[in-house]
Amino acid sequence: MRGGNMPQWRDFLERFRPTGAPGSAGRPGVPADRVSDAAAELVPLLELLDDAQDEAARIRREGAAHADEVRNAARRQADSTVARARAETERVRAEAEATARSRAAATRNDVRARTAADIAELQKRADARMAAYVDKVVAEARELLNQATQSQSGATQG
Protein backbone atom coordinates (compact mmCIF):
# COMPACT_ATOMS: atom_id res chain seq x y z
CA MET A 1 0.00 0.00 0.00
CA ARG A 2 2.81 2.15 -0.28
CA GLY A 3 2.86 3.40 -3.73
CA GLY A 4 -0.69 4.56 -4.29
CA ASN A 5 -2.61 7.62 -3.37
CA MET A 6 -1.98 7.35 0.30
CA PRO A 7 -0.08 10.37 1.63
CA GLN A 8 3.11 9.76 3.54
CA TRP A 9 3.58 11.17 7.05
CA ARG A 10 6.43 13.23 5.80
CA ASP A 11 4.20 14.81 3.19
CA PHE A 12 1.49 15.42 5.77
CA LEU A 13 3.90 17.19 8.18
CA GLU A 14 5.39 19.17 5.30
CA ARG A 15 2.14 21.10 5.14
CA PHE A 16 2.82 22.59 8.58
CA ARG A 17 6.34 23.67 7.70
CA PRO A 18 6.80 27.46 8.20
CA THR A 19 6.71 29.32 4.96
CA GLY A 20 7.59 32.84 3.92
CA ALA A 21 5.43 35.89 4.13
CA PRO A 22 2.25 35.98 2.13
CA GLY A 23 2.81 36.95 -1.41
CA SER A 24 3.44 35.03 -4.56
CA ALA A 25 2.39 31.48 -4.63
CA GLY A 26 4.75 29.13 -3.00
CA ARG A 27 4.62 25.73 -1.58
CA PRO A 28 1.59 25.11 0.57
CA GLY A 29 2.10 25.39 4.33
CA VAL A 30 1.32 27.34 7.49
CA PRO A 31 2.53 30.97 7.52
CA ALA A 32 5.65 31.30 9.61
CA ASP A 33 5.25 33.17 12.93
CA ARG A 34 8.67 34.77 13.09
CA VAL A 35 7.76 36.94 16.11
CA SER A 36 6.90 33.99 18.28
CA ASP A 37 9.99 32.16 17.04
CA ALA A 38 12.18 35.16 17.94
CA ALA A 39 10.42 35.53 21.27
CA ALA A 40 10.89 31.84 21.97
CA GLU A 41 14.60 32.24 21.30
CA LEU A 42 15.01 35.53 23.20
CA VAL A 43 12.89 34.84 26.29
CA PRO A 44 15.50 32.63 27.98
CA LEU A 45 18.21 35.19 27.25
CA LEU A 46 16.08 38.07 28.47
CA GLU A 47 15.21 36.11 31.61
CA LEU A 48 18.93 35.89 32.27
CA LEU A 49 19.07 39.69 31.97
CA ASP A 50 16.30 40.10 34.57
CA ASP A 51 18.79 39.28 37.30
CA ALA A 52 21.27 41.78 35.86
CA GLN A 53 18.53 44.39 35.61
CA ASP A 54 17.50 43.76 39.22
CA GLU A 55 21.15 44.01 40.25
CA ALA A 56 21.53 47.29 38.35
CA ALA A 57 18.41 48.69 40.03
CA ARG A 58 19.75 47.61 43.43
CA ILE A 59 23.11 49.26 42.69
CA ARG A 60 21.34 52.47 41.63
CA ARG A 61 19.27 52.47 44.84
CA GLU A 62 22.38 51.87 46.95
CA GLY A 63 24.24 54.58 45.02
CA ALA A 64 21.43 57.06 45.57
CA ALA A 65 21.31 56.18 49.27
CA HIS A 66 25.08 56.56 49.55
CA ALA A 67 24.95 59.89 47.70
CA ASP A 68 22.27 61.07 50.15
CA GLU A 69 24.47 60.01 53.07
CA VAL A 70 27.49 61.81 51.63
CA ARG A 71 25.41 64.90 50.89
CA ASN A 72 23.97 64.91 54.42
CA ALA A 73 27.42 64.41 55.96
CA ALA A 74 28.79 67.29 53.87
CA ARG A 75 25.84 69.47 54.91
CA ARG A 76 26.47 68.65 58.59
CA GLN A 77 30.17 69.36 58.19
CA ALA A 78 29.46 72.68 56.45
CA ASP A 79 26.98 73.66 59.18
CA SER A 80 29.58 72.77 61.82
CA THR A 81 32.24 74.81 60.05
CA VAL A 82 29.93 77.81 59.77
CA ALA A 83 28.99 77.51 63.46
CA ARG A 84 32.67 77.39 64.48
CA ALA A 85 33.45 80.35 62.27
CA ARG A 86 30.59 82.34 63.78
CA ALA A 87 31.74 81.40 67.28
CA GLU A 88 35.29 82.50 66.55
CA THR A 89 34.23 85.75 64.90
CA GLU A 90 34.17 87.67 68.19
CA ARG A 91 37.57 86.32 69.24
CA VAL A 92 39.13 87.19 65.89
CA ARG A 93 37.53 90.63 65.96
CA ALA A 94 38.88 91.22 69.49
CA GLU A 95 42.36 90.08 68.43
CA ALA A 96 42.28 92.35 65.38
CA GLU A 97 41.12 95.27 67.51
CA ALA A 98 43.86 94.64 70.08
CA THR A 99 46.47 94.44 67.33
CA ALA A 100 45.20 97.64 65.73
CA ARG A 101 45.16 99.44 69.09
CA SER A 102 48.67 98.22 69.87
CA ARG A 103 49.97 99.43 66.52
CA ALA A 104 48.17 102.75 66.95
CA ALA A 105 49.64 103.17 70.44
CA ALA A 106 53.13 102.38 69.16
CA THR A 107 52.69 104.87 66.31
CA ARG A 108 51.29 107.48 68.70
CA ASN A 109 54.21 106.99 71.10
CA ASP A 110 56.68 107.22 68.21
CA VAL A 111 55.05 110.43 66.97
CA ARG A 112 55.09 111.87 70.49
CA ALA A 113 58.74 110.98 70.94
CA ARG A 114 59.66 112.57 67.58
CA THR A 115 57.55 115.63 68.40
CA ALA A 116 59.21 115.97 71.80
CA ALA A 117 62.63 115.67 70.15
CA ASP A 118 61.66 118.29 67.55
CA ILE A 119 60.39 120.63 70.29
CA ALA A 120 63.60 120.18 72.28
CA GLU A 121 65.68 120.93 69.17
CA LEU A 122 63.60 124.04 68.42
CA GLN A 123 63.89 125.17 72.04
CA LYS A 124 67.66 124.67 71.92
CA ARG A 125 67.97 126.70 68.70
CA ALA A 126 65.64 129.39 70.07
CA ASP A 127 67.69 129.61 73.27
CA ALA A 128 70.90 129.86 71.26
CA ARG A 129 69.51 132.65 69.09
CA MET A 130 67.54 134.44 71.80
CA ALA A 131 70.52 136.22 73.39
CA ALA A 132 71.58 137.69 70.06
CA TYR A 133 68.02 138.80 69.25
CA VAL A 134 67.57 140.32 72.71
CA ASP A 135 70.83 142.23 72.30
CA LYS A 136 69.72 143.42 68.84
CA VAL A 137 66.26 144.50 70.10
CA VAL A 138 67.79 146.30 73.09
CA ALA A 139 70.26 148.07 70.82
CA GLU A 140 67.50 149.15 68.43
CA ALA A 141 65.33 150.28 71.34
CA ARG A 142 68.21 152.39 72.71
CA GLU A 143 68.74 153.83 69.26
CA LEU A 144 65.08 154.78 69.00
CA LEU A 145 65.13 156.25 72.48
CA ASN A 146 68.25 158.24 71.65
CA GLN A 147 66.66 159.55 68.48
CA ALA A 148 63.49 160.43 70.33
CA THR A 149 65.43 162.15 73.04
CA GLN A 150 67.47 164.12 70.54
CA SER A 151 64.45 165.21 68.58
CA GLN A 152 62.72 166.36 71.75
CA SER A 153 65.76 168.28 72.89
CA GLY A 154 66.02 169.91 69.47
CA ALA A 155 62.38 170.85 69.58
CA THR A 156 62.60 172.32 73.05
CA GLN A 157 65.64 174.35 72.09
CA GLY A 158 64.14 175.90 69.13
GIZIKA-V480319 format. One record per residue. N is the residue number from 1. RES is the residue in one small letter. PHI is phi in radians with two decimals (999 if undefined). PSI is psi as a letter, one per 40 degrees, with the letter a starting at -180 (NA if undefined). NEAR is the number of other ideal C-beta (glycine too) atoms within 8 Angstrom. Layout:
{{N RES PHI PSI NEAR} {N RES PHI PSI NEAR}}
//
This chain:
{{1 m 999 e 4} {2 r -1.53 d 4} {3 g -1.60 e 3} {4 g -1.43 b 5} {5 n -1.54 e 3} {6 m -1.31 h 6} {7 p -1.28 i 6} {8 q -1.48 i 6} {9 w -1.02 d 6} {10 r -1.08 d 6} {11 d -1.16 d 8} {12 f -1.12 d 8} {13 l -1.21 d 8} {14 e -1.09 d 8} {15 r -1.15 d 9} {16 f -1.63 e 6} {17 r -1.18 h 9} {18 p -1.07 h 8} {19 t -2.10 i 10} {20 g -1.24 a 5} {21 a -1.18 i 5} {22 p -1.03 i 3} {23 g 2.93 b 5} {24 s -1.14 i 3} {25 a -1.08 h 2} {26 g -2.39 a 8} {27 r -1.20 i 5} {28 p -1.17 i 5} {29 g 3.02 a 11} {30 v -1.56 h 8} {31 p -1.02 h 8} {32 a -1.28 h 9} {33 d -1.78 g 7} {34 r -1.19 d 6} {35 v -1.13 d 6} {36 s -1.18 d 7} {37 d -1.12 d 10} {38 a -1.14 d 8} {39 a -1.09 d 8} {40 a -1.09 d 7} {41 e -1.34 d 8} {42 l -1.49 d 8} {43 v -0.98 d 8} {44 p -1.08 d 7} {45 l -1.19 d 8} {46 l -1.17 d 8} {47 e -1.13 d 7} {48 l -1.14 d 8} {49 l -1.32 e 8} {50 d -1.01 d 8} {51 d -1.10 d 7} {52 a -1.14 d 8} {53 q -1.17 d 8} {54 d -1.10 d 8} {55 e -1.11 d 8} {56 a -1.11 d 8} {57 a -1.12 d 8} {58 r -1.09 d 8} {59 i -1.11 d 8} {60 r -1.11 d 8} {61 r -1.09 d 8} {62 e -1.12 d 8} {63 g -1.10 d 8} {64 a -1.13 d 8} {65 a -1.13 d 8} {66 h -1.13 d 8} {67 a -1.08 d 8} {68 d -1.09 d 8} {69 e -1.09 d 8} {70 v -1.11 d 8} {71 r -1.09 d 8} {72 n -1.15 d 8} {73 a -1.11 d 8} {74 a -1.13 d 8} {75 r -1.11 d 8} {76 r -1.11 d 8} {77 q -1.12 d 8} {78 a -1.11 d 8} {79 d -1.08 d 8} {80 s -1.12 d 8} {81 t -1.11 d 8} {82 v -1.12 d 8} {83 a -1.11 d 8} {84 r -1.11 d 8} {85 a -1.10 d 8} {86 r -1.15 d 7} {87 a -1.18 d 8} {88 e -1.49 e 8} {89 t -1.00 d 8} {90 e -1.12 d 7} {91 r -1.12 d 8} {92 v -1.13 d 8} {93 r -1.09 d 8} {94 a -1.12 d 8} {95 e -1.11 d 8} {96 a -1.12 d 8} {97 e -1.13 d 8} {98 a -1.09 d 8} {99 t -1.12 d 8} {100 a -1.12 d 8} {101 r -1.13 d 8} {102 s -1.09 d 8} {103 r -1.12 d 8} {104 a -1.12 d 8} {105 a -1.13 d 8} {106 a -1.10 d 8} {107 t -1.14 d 8} {108 r -1.07 d 8} {109 n -1.12 d 8} {110 d -1.14 d 8} {111 v -1.12 d 8} {112 r -1.09 d 8} {113 a -1.12 d 8} {114 r -1.14 d 8} {115 t -1.12 d 8} {116 a -1.09 d 8} {117 a -1.15 d 8} {118 d -1.12 d 8} {119 i -1.10 d 8} {120 a -1.08 d 8} {121 e -1.12 d 8} {122 l -1.09 d 8} {123 q -1.11 d 8} {124 k -1.12 d 8} {125 r -1.16 d 8} {126 a -1.11 d 8} {127 d -1.09 d 7} {128 a -1.17 d 7} {129 r -1.53 d 8} {130 m -1.07 d 8} {131 a -1.05 d 7} {132 a -1.15 d 7} {133 y -1.17 d 8} {134 v -1.09 d 8} {135 d -1.06 d 8} {136 k -1.13 d 8} {137 v -1.14 d 8} {138 v -1.12 d 8} {139 a -1.12 d 8} {140 e -1.17 d 8} {141 a -1.15 d 8} {142 r -1.11 d 8} {143 e -1.08 d 8} {144 l -1.13 d 8} {145 l -1.13 d 8} {146 n -1.10 d 8} {147 q -1.14 d 8} {148 a -1.18 d 8} {149 t -1.17 d 8} {150 q -1.18 d 8} {151 s -1.25 d 8} {152 q -1.30 d 8} {153 s -1.20 d 8} {154 g -1.23 d 8} {155 a -1.36 d 7} {156 t -1.31 d 6} {157 q -1.38 d 5} {158 g -1.65 NA 4}}
//
